[in-house]
Amino acid sequence: MRERPISIILFIFAFFSWIPIFSAGGGSGKIYYADIGGSEITKGLYKYMERAVREAEKNGAEVIVFEIDTPGGLADAAADIGRLLSETEMETVAFIHSDAISAGAYIALNMDRIYMAPKSSIGAAAVIEPDGNMADEKSRSYWESKMRDAAEKGGRDPLYALAMVDPEVDLPEYRAPKGKLLTLTGTEALKVGYAEGIVKNKEELIQSLGYSQADVVEVDKTFAERLAEFITNPIVVPILLSLASLGLVLELSSPGFGFPGIFGIASLLLFFYGHFVAGLAGYESILLFAAGIILILLEFFVPGGILGILGAGSVLLSILLAGGNLKLMATNLLISILVAIITMVVLVKIFGKRLTLLNKIILSDATSTEKGYISQPDRTDLLHKTGIALTPLRPAGTIMIGGERIDAVSEGTFIPEGTPVTVIEVEGMRIVVRSDLEEQTH
């Protein structure tokens, strides 16, 4: 009889020990949370998101949440991020804390679920060129297909995604009449199926997902990732290259090697470091850059200019390869070269600076007459002197004046050997003579 109370007690203990598991209803587990708020979409951001996904997968997370607040960024970087999100087996959730504009809208649409804060928005995803104009038809068509595919994969109506890209899509009920891109508020996104809910903050989001008891792991950006994200920003890249060209040009106008040269080289090293961390610059572009610098240095010791030209070409090519987007990097390089040219003109023409270091590469001395140099002997002393034709002049030949053999030409007539002649014109090395017999005939 004593065994029955003990059995009952063990049964009650086992029953209550299982209650938290059933009551959690998916509320336990592990969630990874990555904040990409305030970031432009760059290759540096892609590396951070890739690390967050890989860590979450490795540690058995069930869900990964990306908090989004971005004005957009590079389309190719967004395409890489979309591919990353599509390939993972984990559930992906976008929490649009403020805005998911342009490429940010595309990234959000590639996630399994979208939640938005009360005053957030999503949309306006047209492709814009660096000059501020709409992209060409080919680029627009490509981006429209990417937006449509992202919407369809999430079971969302692609019409609204197309209206975010194409201003010709008419949706006046959502403040997007023809000629204006669509941008949805949280309420509108919820209505058209572009959001699963509206939440105020991270805690409310996790509760809405059903993971209130989950272990939330926040993935912070490393210093290298923050630096790479900053350096690969499409606004920062031309500034960094312009600072590099400015520093190197100022170094050319200064004796020795000082702060401007160090500043210029440091700017280039920062450029390559950021693009290397972001996965844009491979070892080939870095080796090409190093080879270019070596060739330029060798130009100081080997005359000719060929090594300097090859070195400069290698450096420019390495920068183009490191940028990923050739068209964008070509534009950035042109800007930096223009800055260098303007700086050189200002230094030389306005401040009268001499490019000291450049003078060691380029020959600037001139052998002018003012410095005592003459390109050929002056024979004006022969003018009106007489001599004898040592050879027939047809019209060129050789004459003898005062015991000196001289190459000469006649006025155009034939002068036989042994004929007396007189110098009537001297033009540098050209000695023109006339037959004395011809003068006597006249």
Phi, psi and omega in degrees: 000329180292336183288332183295313178301323179295319179295320180296317180298317179296321178296315179297319180297316179296320181298311182289334177291337179270346184302314181301326181293314181288322183288335180295322177056046183088007183279351178257176182122206183223130178240133173260138185232120181237131183258114175249027179293140178075012183253140168278152183283108179227173176295330177295320177295322178302318181297322178294314180294324178296317179296320180298317180295315182295321178294318180296318178296317183296325185263013173071031178290147179271329184220145169235129182250134175245116176278123189246132168206096186213143175276359181119204181159214186281131182295320182292325176293320178296321179297320177296318179295319177300320178295319179299315182291326181287331186274340183284147179276344179289160172282132180249137183230132175258128173247102182277100184286324180224287182224142170234084186259149175056239181299335177295324177295320179297317179298316180299319181293341179276358180264158185293320179225150180234127172239146185230147174285160185306321184250026181271172180209159179217136178143207181046063189251031178290152178276123181245133178285164179302335180277002177093356181267162177295148180290167180289174185300321182297313180294320179296317180298318179298313184291324176299318179295323179293317179294317180297316181296319180297319180294316183294323179297331179268008180072026182254153180293118183291346181303319183287327176294319178294323179292337176287337184257318187253115180290351180279347177284126188261112176224069185296335181292343178244035177056034178227067176292169181305131182100359180227137180287149181278132170227124184259139170280174179299317179297317180293320179297321178295322182293321184265006178084018178263008175207146179267346180180166177242120182232155185276325186206183183297318182297316179293325177297312182297323177294320179294329179285347180087026182235043183296334180259009185283158174274111183265120180251117179271131180260107180272150177285139174282165179299319181297320180292319178296318180294317179296320179297320180291315185291326181275003175298132184298343177274324184285325185304307180296328178295316181296317178293324178293320177296323178296313180294322179296315180297319181290323178294317178297326178294326179296333182266004182243141176289145181073202180229118186227211186299316181302319179293318178297318180297317180296315180293322178298322178296319178292320179295321176298318179302311182289324180297311181299318181287334176288315178298323180285353179085011180272315182268119176269179179296332182295319180290324178291318178295323178295321177296314180298319178296322178297317179296319180297317180297320179295319178294323179294334181299335179291337185249340180244109181290159176134326178090343183295315181297321179296318179294316178297320180295314179297320178297320179295319179296313180297318180294322179296322178293318178299316181291327182288337185283339181085300179267105186298318182296314180294318181291326176297319177296316179297321179294319178299320178297313182293322178294321177297319177299318180296316181296314180299319179296318179297317180297316180297316181295317185280312187279320185267313183265354177068024180287148173256138179281084189306309183292325180293330180295339177283341180263318185258132177288118183248351179287147179231137179267081183267164179296325180298332180270005177096004179266141173232141184282336181202156181294142179271114182254032178294346178293344181275348185302130179073005176278156181249155180200197183233141175284112179283331177229161174300142177257112186233047001267353182270152179181200182235138178237167178236123176230116177058037178083005180250127176280129185226134173284133183213168176229150175276176177292350182138345180269160178281132177238117182292160176298140178086000181280134175295137181226159177231136177285120182250347182202142176229120177233091183064244179268358182269113180255118181255130182236162176229143180292132176292331178295324180293323180292321179295326179295319179291000000 
